Amino acid sequence: MRKRLASSVLLVLSFVVLLAGAPLQRASAASLESGTYTVQYVVWKANSDTASTANTYFEKPATLIVKDGKIKAQVTLNNSSWITKFQTLDKGTYKDAAVISTNSTLNKRTVEFNVSDLNHVLPAKVSVNVPLIGYKGNYDIRLKFDAESIQS
């Protein structure tokens, strides 16, 4: 009886480990075919796994472009004129995200940056300037991608 119970427990644990590993495999650049995808994400505070105020200024979902085993993410910033700088950590250095498009009428811009691993939180920095109220600030934020939400 004990052997049967132990075997059952081992079998259940094996399934749990396999299921837990599934999103990790799906989210790596090597496992995604070249193409365009969407992914949900949240902008977290620098030191807390909770949404930053900045989260409301980022449109969802993000677009992922996979090519040659590398991932680039594109996100659209609302109130673009207020966000004077947006940088992400890339190979140990903060780099400005490349501006892909700008819509001055809607006050939006789309930026693109490298993502080395969708399963890890991506550190980023934003500078905000709201002249109307005399507000300026620099903030560390983090982007948390939901690898399970990837759609082609």
C-alpha positions as CSV (number, residue, x, y, z in Angstrom):
1,M,0.0,0.0,0.0
2,R,2.8,2.4,0.9
3,K,4.6,1.7,-2.4
4,R,1.5,2.4,-4.4
5,L,0.9,5.7,-2.5
6,A,4.5,6.7,-3.0
7,S,4.3,5.9,-6.8
8,S,1.1,7.9,-7.1
9,V,2.7,10.9,-5.3
10,L,5.8,10.7,-7.5
11,L,3.6,10.5,-10.7
12,V,1.6,13.6,-9.6
13,L,4.8,15.5,-8.8
14,S,6.2,14.7,-12.2
15,F,3.1,16.2,-13.9
16,V,3.4,19.3,-11.8
17,V,7.0,19.8,-12.7
18,L,6.2,19.2,-16.4
19,L,3.3,21.7,-16.3
20,A,5.4,24.3,-14.4
21,G,8.1,24.1,-17.0
22,A,5.8,24.4,-20.0
23,P,5.5,28.2,-20.0
24,L,9.3,28.6,-19.7
25,Q,9.9,26.6,-22.8
26,R,7.3,28.4,-24.8
27,A,8.6,31.8,-23.8
28,S,12.2,31.5,-24.8
29,A,13.4,33.0,-28.0
30,A,14.8,29.7,-29.2
31,S,11.3,28.0,-28.8
32,L,9.4,30.8,-30.6
33,E,9.4,30.6,-34.4
34,S,10.3,33.8,-36.2
35,G,7.3,36.0,-36.5
36,T,5.1,38.5,-34.7
37,Y,3.3,37.8,-31.5
38,T,1.4,39.7,-28.7
39,V,2.0,39.4,-25.0
40,Q,0.4,40.9,-22.0
41,Y,2.6,42.7,-19.5
42,V,2.5,44.8,-16.4
43,V,4.8,47.8,-15.4
44,W,5.9,47.0,-11.8
45,K,7.3,49.3,-9.2
46,A,11.1,49.2,-8.8
47,N,11.1,47.3,-5.5
48,S,7.6,45.7,-5.4
49,D,5.8,43.2,-7.5
50,T,2.8,45.6,-7.7
51,A,1.7,47.8,-10.6
52,S,3.5,51.1,-10.9
53,T,1.5,54.3,-11.6
54,A,3.4,54.2,-14.9
55,N,1.5,51.0,-15.8
56,T,-1.5,53.2,-16.9
57,Y,0.7,55.0,-19.5
58,F,1.6,51.8,-21.3
59,E,-0.9,50.3,-23.8
60,K,-1.5,46.6,-23.6
61,P,-0.6,44.1,-25.1
62,A,3.0,44.5,-26.3
63,T,4.0,43.2,-29.7
64,L,6.9,40.7,-29.9
65,I,9.0,40.4,-33.0
66,V,11.1,37.2,-33.1
67,K,13.8,36.9,-35.7
68,D,17.0,34.8,-35.7
69,G,16.4,33.6,-32.2
70,K,16.2,37.2,-30.7
71,I,13.2,39.0,-29.3
72,K,12.3,42.6,-29.6
73,A,9.3,44.1,-27.8
74,Q,7.3,47.0,-29.0
75,V,5.1,49.0,-26.6
76,T,3.0,52.1,-27.1
77,L,3.3,54.9,-24.6
78,N,0.3,57.1,-23.8
79,N,0.9,60.8,-22.9
80,S,4.1,60.4,-24.8
81,S,5.1,64.0,-24.4
82,W,5.3,63.5,-20.6
83,I,7.6,60.5,-20.9
84,T,10.8,62.2,-22.0
85,K,13.0,59.1,-21.6
86,F,12.4,55.3,-21.6
87,Q,15.3,52.9,-21.2
88,T,15.6,49.2,-20.7
89,L,18.4,47.1,-19.3
90,D,20.1,45.3,-22.2
91,K,23.3,43.3,-21.5
92,G,24.0,45.1,-18.3
93,T,23.5,48.6,-19.7
94,Y,20.5,50.9,-19.8
95,K,19.7,51.8,-23.4
96,D,17.2,54.2,-24.9
97,A,14.3,52.3,-26.6
98,A,14.2,53.0,-30.3
99,V,11.2,55.1,-31.4
100,I,9.3,53.1,-34.1
101,S,6.4,55.6,-34.6
102,T,4.9,58.8,-33.2
103,N,1.4,60.1,-33.3
104,S,1.5,63.7,-32.0
105,T,-2.3,64.1,-32.4
106,L,-3.0,61.2,-30.0
107,N,0.1,62.0,-27.9
108,K,1.4,58.4,-28.3
109,R,4.6,56.8,-29.5
110,T,5.7,53.2,-30.0
111,V,9.1,52.1,-28.9
112,E,11.1,49.0,-29.4
113,F,13.7,47.3,-27.2
114,N,15.5,43.9,-26.8
115,V,14.2,41.3,-24.4
116,S,16.6,38.5,-23.5
117,D,14.1,36.4,-21.6
118,L,10.4,36.8,-21.3
119,N,10.4,34.8,-18.0
120,H,12.5,37.4,-16.2
121,V,11.4,40.8,-15.1
122,L,13.0,43.5,-17.3
123,P,14.4,46.6,-15.4
124,A,13.7,49.9,-17.0
125,K,13.9,53.6,-16.3
126,V,11.6,56.5,-17.2
127,S,11.9,60.2,-17.0
128,V,8.6,62.2,-16.7
129,N,8.1,65.9,-17.3
130,V,4.6,67.5,-16.9
131,P,5.2,71.2,-17.5
132,L,1.5,72.1,-16.9
133,I,1.9,71.3,-13.2
134,G,5.7,71.8,-12.9
135,Y,6.4,68.1,-12.3
136,K,9.6,66.3,-13.1
137,G,10.8,62.9,-12.0
138,N,13.0,59.9,-12.8
139,Y,11.8,56.4,-11.9
140,D,13.1,52.9,-11.9
141,I,10.4,50.5,-13.1
142,R,10.2,46.8,-14.2
143,L,8.3,45.1,-17.0
144,K,6.8,41.8,-16.2
145,F,5.7,39.9,-19.3
146,D,3.1,37.1,-19.0
147,A,4.7,34.4,-21.1
148,E,1.5,32.3,-20.9
149,S,-0.4,35.0,-22.7
150,I,1.7,34.9,-25.9
151,Q,-0.5,34.8,-29.0
152,S,0.5,34.7,-32.7
